[in-house]
Amino acid sequence: MVKVTVVGSCSMDLVVTSPKRPQAGETVLGSSFKTVPGGKGANQAVAASRLGADVFMIGCVGSDHYGKEIIDNLRKNGVKTDYVKPVADLESGTAHIVLAEGDNSIIVVKGANDAVTPAYVEGAKAAIEQADIVLIQQETPEETVLYTADLCAKAGVPLVVNPAPARPVHERIIEQAAYLTPNEHEAAYLFPTLRQEEALKKYPEKLLITEGAQGVRYYDGNQEVLVPSYRVEAVDTTGAGDTFNAAFAVAAAEGKGLEESLRFANRAASLSVTKFGAQGGMPSRKEVEEHLS
């Protein structure tokens, strides 16, 4: 069983389902409202655990009802929460999600996730140094991502950087990451002076650009490779990217080749969108392997 450590956000998703997305100044009637645990970090931790990894989560929640629910949910899904701490006087992070017209729109309020500082990560560095692979995203402070990249580099632990939500990424993070996994929009934000094909060539077998239902694209040193996704009927696309990142990290840590790891990740992500909620459709290892075969 590979050891995966996730540094990142833990939140509660407040999800509204509606037949249409409101325009500015418009009110529409929704069809449902649910609260479900989320946050890109917690999502990736849960997905990796369901896929058979031994997972540590490093993150913060508020000292509120949502915080307790988030920690309980991580534990229920087999994630180790030794380094998930409630922060006094801060509310848990929330994601306000509208599901409409076959896609989602999301506003994230970071709350206690801003307390995942370099000092906080330093206190949990044993979980990083002992990991086979580390995952991080960008719903925590920028300096925390840089500090984690430095820790991983010193420990010789491969780091998967999921640069979402989009914001500038320090060049040292890019150089020290084993893999960068932006979607097309995030890639354009990361490399504003480069065309996509130029960015891929600059970072062969490191820059993995996800293209939704099309699959994921990378440069293998000789040519661009598109690893196609799998066609399914989507119910809720929230968390598909988190499932992809977790599945890719698990497969890579197990020693699978790049293309095989990406196929495994694409299959897991495709299954995740067939049910409601970021974590609701995240598949087990058995489900992914059955559908791959």
Beta strands, then each sheet from edge to edge (+ up, - down):
strand 1: 3-7
strand 2: 11-17
strand 3: 32-38
strand 4: 54-62
strand 5: 80-87
strand 6: 93-100
strand 7: 103-109
strand 8: 133-136
strand 9: 159-161
strand 10: 179-180
strand 11: 209-210
strand 12: 215-219
strand 13: 224-228
sheet 1: 5+ 4+ 1+ 8+ 9+ 10+
sheet 2: 3+ 2- 6- 7+
sheet 3: 11+ 12- 13+
end
